[in-house]
Amino acid sequence: MASKGSDEVDKLKTKFMSMWYSVKYSWALKSKTAFSRKSPVFLLGKCYNLQAEDKCATVDLLEGSENLVMGNLEAFRQDFASRLWLTYREDFPPLPGSTLTTDCGWGCMLRAGQMIMAQGLVLHFLDRDWIWPEAHSLEALDVETRTSTAAKRFVASLQSTSRISESRLSLVPQAQAEEADAQLKEMYHRNLVSWFADISSAPLGLHRLVHLGMRIGRRAGDWYGPGMVSHMLKDAVKEAMEPGLEGITVYVSQDCTVYDEDVLDLHKAVKAGEASGETAASPPVAEHSQLSTSTPPEYQAVIILIPVRLGGDKTNPEYFDFIKKILRLEYCIGVIGGKHRQAFYFVGFQDDSLIYMDPHYCQSFVNVSASDFPLQSYHCPSPKKMPFSKMEPSCSIGFYSRNPQDYQRFREEMSKLVEPSLQGKYPVFTFMQGRSAEQECPFRERYRTFATVGDFVLL
C-alpha cells in the first residue's frame, strides 16, 4: 500500500511540474530581439546585410574585405525560419521508463541535438539554399496554435511515398516540372520532421534518445550535456531502421581529435541494404550543393560532431573569433551548447552576439501520422541573440561532409583555422592521420567522459 501511495504522489508531482513548465515555457519567446542594421549577420555560412534593399550587396566583413552578401533582411528572416526548430513538447506518449509526457524543464539539450542533426539532414537531402515556401508567412509567436494530442502510430516511411522519376519530369512542361519538384521537396520536408516526432517509433525522436540514455543510467528528467548528446545521436542514426537514413552516418571525435581514416572509412562504408542490391525510396541528395557534386552511390555522407571545451569555468574570449569563423562556413551545421543552465542551438552571429534557436518553448504534441500535419510549430520566425561572453565553455560543433572529396577540402580549410597561433594558443580541436585506437570501445565507456567532465547541468 505504501508503494502504491508513493506512486500516486510521484504522478501528482509530475503532473504539477508539467503544468508549471507548460505555463512557464509557453511565454519564453515573446520578447523581441534587436538586430543592428549597420552590421552583417551570418547564418550557417550565409551573410546578410540588413540595411540593403536589394538581395545582393556588398558589405565590409570581419577582415575588412569586400564579400558578396546573400540577401537582405527579408532573405535572412526566411532563411532562419526555414531551419527546423525542435522545442519542448507536452501531452505526448509517456517516455521510456517513466510517466513523463513532457520534456519541459530538462530536455533542452536533447532538443538542441535534434536541431543540429536536422540541419545536417537538410543539407543532405535538400541543400543549404532550400527555403521553406511558407517561411515568409510565419507569424510572431504571440499565441501558440494547439494541435491534436492523440498519439497514433508513426507512418512516415519513405518506402510508401510516391516516386517521381526524371523521365516523367522530362515529359511535362517546365512550370509543371517546377511544381512537381516543389511538391517532392515538401514531401521530403515532412519526412524529415516526422523522424523527430515525439513517439517511440521515430528514429531520432525524444523517446529514442531517452531510451539510449537509459543504457548509461540516464533517465527521462535527467540532464544531458553536449558531448553525451553527440554520442546518442550517433547511435540513434547507426541503429535506425528508417530506409531514408541509410546514406548518412555520424562521427563523433574523441578527445577533441578528428581521425582522418575513421571519417574516410565511414564515407566508404556500404550498409547491408545497399550491399545486397536493395533500394529504398529515400530523398534525393541535393544535386546543386555548393559543397560538391551529387554523391556517388558507394559513399555515405558523414555528419561530424566535435565535443570541445572552450575554457575553464568560462569561455575563453580568445575562442570567440574562432566560433565566428566556424559559423561562416556553409558546411557548418551549427553548435550545440548554451549559457548557464540553458541549452541552445547556435546558428550564427552579429558583431559580438551569437544567434540561436531556443528550445525553451512548450508546444503541444503533433500527430505526424496525418498526411497534412501542421508544420508551423517546427519553424521559428523569432531569432534570438546572446553575448558571446555568456556562452558556456562546453559545446559540440557540427559539420556536414558529403563524400571523401568534401572531407579532404573540409580538412584542409579547417586545419588552417584550428592551428595554434604564434602566441602559443591551443587549438580547439585537431586532425590526425590514421585511426583512433578506441573507435569501437563499449557504449558505456564512450559516454563515461562526457558524463563526468565537460558537460553542465541543464534545467
CORRA-V164600 format. One record per pair of residues at least 24 apart in sequence whose C-alpha atoms are under 7 Angstrom apart, sorted by the first residue. I is the first residue (numbers start at 1). J is the second residue. D is the distance in Angstrom with one decimal. If there is no record, write none. Layout:
I_J_D + I_J_D
This chain:
14_100_6.9 + 18_102_6.6 + 18_104_6.9 + 21_104_5.6 + 21_105_6.3 + 22_104_6.9 + 22_362_5.7 + 25_360_5.9 + 25_361_4.7 + 25_362_5.1 + 26_361_5.4 + 26_362_4.9 + 28_360_6.4 + 28_361_5.6 + 29_141_6.7 + 29_361_6.8 + 30_141_6.4 + 30_142_6.1 + 33_384_5.6 + 33_385_6.6 + 39_350_6.8 + 39_351_6.9 + 40_350_6.4 + 41_349_6.1 + 41_350_4.9 + 42_328_6.3 + 42_348_5.1 + 42_349_5.5 + 42_350_6.5 + 43_327_6.9 + 43_347_5.8 + 43_348_4.3 + 43_349_6.9 + 44_327_5.4 + 44_328_6.1 + 44_329_6.5 + 44_330_5.7 + 44_332_6.2 + 44_333_6.4 + 44_334_6.6 + 44_347_5.6 + 44_348_5.8 + 45_327_5.9 + 45_328_4.1 + 45_329_4.3 + 45_330_3.8 + 46_70_6.1 + 46_328_6.7 + 46_330_6.8 + 48_72_5.4 + 48_73_6.9 + 48_76_6.2 + 49_73_6.7 + 78_131_6.9 + 78_135_5.3 + 78_136_5.5 + 79_131_6.1 + 81_135_5.4 + 81_379_5.5 + 81_380_5.1 + 81_381_4.9 + 82_131_5.5 + 82_132_5.2 + 82_135_5.8 + 82_379_6.3 + 83_119_6.8 + 83_379_6.4 + 84_115_6.4 + 84_118_6.4 + 84_119_7.0 + 84_378_5.7 + 84_379_5.5 + 85_115_6.2 + 85_378_4.8 + 85_379_5.0 + 85_380_6.1 + 86_111_5.5 + 86_114_6.7 + 86_115_6.0 + 86_359_6.1 + 86_378_6.1 + 87_111_5.9 + 87_359_4.0 + 87_360_6.2 + 87_361_5.8 + 87_362_6.6 + 88_359_6.0 + 88_360_6.1 + 88_361_5.7 + 88_362_4.7 + 88_363_6.2 + 89_362_5.2 + 89_363_4.7 + 89_364_5.3 + 89_365_5.8 + 90_362_6.9 + 90_363_6.3 + 90_364_5.1 + 90_365_5.7 + 91_149_6.0 + 91_364_6.4 + 91_365_5.7 + 92_149_6.8 + 92_151_6.7 + 92_198_6.2 + 92_365_5.3 + 93_151_6.4 + 93_199_6.5 + 95_207_5.6 + 95_220_6.7 + 96_207_6.5 + 96_210_6.8 + 96_211_6.1 + 98_220_6.7 + 104_362_6.6 + 105_459_5.0 + 106_221_5.7 + 106_222_6.7 + 106_223_6.2 + 106_458_6.3 + 106_459_4.6 + 108_343_5.5 + 108_359_5.7 + 108_360_6.6 + 109_224_6.3 + 109_225_6.6 + 109_226_6.7 + 109_343_5.1 + 110_229_6.4 + 111_359_6.2 + 112_336_5.9 + 112_343_6.8 + 112_344_5.8 + 112_345_5.1 + 112_359_6.7 + 113_229_6.3 + 113_336_6.5 + 115_345_6.9 + 116_333_6.1 + 116_334_6.2 + 119_333_5.9 + 120_303_6.5 + 120_333_6.0 + 120_400_6.0 + 124_285_5.6 + 124_286_6.4 + 125_283_5.8 + 125_284_5.8 + 125_285_4.6 + 125_286_5.5 + 126_285_6.7 + 126_286_5.2 + 127_286_5.3 + 127_289_5.6 + 138_381_6.1 + 139_381_6.7 + 140_381_6.2 + 140_382_6.7 + 146_364_5.8 + 147_364_6.0 + 147_365_6.7 + 147_366_5.9 + 148_365_6.8 + 148_366_6.1 + 148_367_6.3 + 149_364_7.0 + 149_365_5.5 + 149_366_6.7 + 149_367_7.0 + 150_367_6.6 + 151_367_6.3 + 152_367_6.7 + 152_369_6.5 + 153_369_6.5 + 154_201_6.1 + 154_202_6.8 + 154_368_6.9 + 154_369_5.6 + 155_369_5.5 + 156_191_6.0 + 156_194_6.3 + 156_369_6.9 + 158_243_7.0 + 158_244_6.5 + 158_281_5.5 + 158_282_5.9 + 159_280_6.0 + 159_281_4.9 + 188_283_6.1 + 194_368_6.0 + 197_368_7.0 + 203_236_6.6 + 203_240_5.5 + 203_242_6.9 + 204_236_6.2 + 216_444_5.7 + 223_457_5.7 + 223_458_5.6 + 225_455_4.6 + 225_456_5.9 + 226_307_6.8 + 226_336_6.3 + 226_337_6.2 + 226_395_5.5 + 226_396_5.7 + 226_455_6.5 + 227_307_5.1 + 227_396_6.3 + 227_450_5.5 + 227_455_6.9 + 228_447_6.0 + 228_450_5.4 + 228_451_6.7 + 230_305_6.4 + 243_280_5.7 + 243_282_6.6 + 244_280_7.0 + 244_282_4.4 + 244_283_6.7 + 246_271_6.8 + 247_300_4.9 + 247_301_6.3 + 248_300_5.2 + 248_301_4.7 + 248_302_5.8 + 249_300_6.9 + 249_301_6.4 + 249_302_5.0 + 249_303_6.3 + 250_302_5.4 + 250_303_4.7 + 250_304_6.0 + 251_302_6.6 + 251_303_6.1 + 251_304_4.9 + 251_305_6.2 + 252_304_6.0 + 252_305_4.9 + 252_306_5.9 + 253_305_6.5 + 253_306_5.1 + 253_307_7.0 + 256_306_6.5 + 256_307_6.5 + 256_308_5.9 + 256_429_4.7 + 256_430_6.4 + 257_429_5.7 + 257_430_4.9 + 257_431_5.7 + 257_432_6.9 + 258_430_6.2 + 258_431_4.8 + 258_432_6.2 + 259_431_6.0 + 259_432_5.0 + 259_433_5.7 + 259_434_6.0 + 259_435_5.4 + 259_436_6.2 + 260_431_6.9 + 260_432_6.1 + 260_433_5.1 + 260_434_5.9 + 260_435_6.8 + 261_433_6.6 + 261_434_5.1 + 261_435_5.2 + 262_435_5.3 + 264_404_6.1 + 266_300_6.7 + 266_302_7.0 + 267_299_5.2 + 267_300_4.6 + 267_301_5.9 + 267_302_6.4 + 267_403_5.9 + 267_404_6.2 + 268_298_6.5 + 268_299_5.0 + 268_300_6.3 + 269_299_6.8 + 269_300_6.6 + 270_298_6.5 + 291_406_6.8 + 292_406_6.6 + 295_402_6.6 + 295_403_6.5 + 299_403_6.1 + 300_403_6.7 + 301_401_5.8 + 301_402_4.3 + 301_403_5.7 + 302_400_6.1 + 302_401_5.2 + 302_402_6.4 + 303_399_5.8 + 303_400_4.7 + 303_401_6.3 + 304_398_5.6 + 304_399_5.1 + 304_400_6.2 + 305_396_6.2 + 305_397_5.6 + 305_398_4.6 + 305_399_6.6 + 306_396_5.2 + 306_397_5.1 + 306_398_6.4 + 307_395_5.8 + 307_396_4.0 + 307_397_6.4 + 308_394_6.0 + 308_395_5.7 + 308_396_5.9 + 308_428_6.8 + 309_393_5.1 + 309_394_4.5 + 309_395_6.4 + 309_454_6.5 + 310_393_4.5 + 310_394_6.4 + 310_428_7.0 + 311_393_5.5 + 312_393_6.9 + 314_392_6.1 + 314_393_5.7 + 315_389_7.0 + 315_391_6.3 + 315_392_5.9 + 315_393_4.4 + 320_388_6.8 + 324_349_6.9 + 331_399_5.6 + 331_400_5.4 + 332_398_5.9 + 332_399_4.4 + 332_400_6.4 + 333_398_5.2 + 333_399_5.2 + 333_400_6.6 + 334_397_6.3 + 334_398_5.6 + 335_395_6.8 + 335_396_5.6 + 335_397_4.5 + 335_398_6.0 + 336_395_5.6 + 336_396_5.3 + 336_397_6.7 + 337_392_6.8 + 337_394_6.4 + 337_395_4.3 + 337_396_6.6 + 338_391_5.7 + 338_392_5.7 + 339_390_5.7 + 339_391_4.8 + 339_392_4.9 + 340_392_6.5 + 341_457_6.0 + 341_458_4.3 + 341_459_5.6 + 342_458_5.4 + 342_459_6.4 + 343_458_6.7 + 352_387_6.0 + 352_388_6.0 + 353_385_5.9 + 353_386_5.2 + 353_387_4.2 + 353_388_5.4 + 354_385_5.4 + 354_386_5.2 + 354_387_6.0 + 354_388_6.0 + 355_383_6.6 + 355_384_5.6 + 355_385_4.6 + 355_386_6.6 + 356_383_6.4 + 356_384_5.6 + 356_385_6.2 + 357_383_6.3 + 357_384_6.7 + 394_454_5.6 + 394_455_5.9
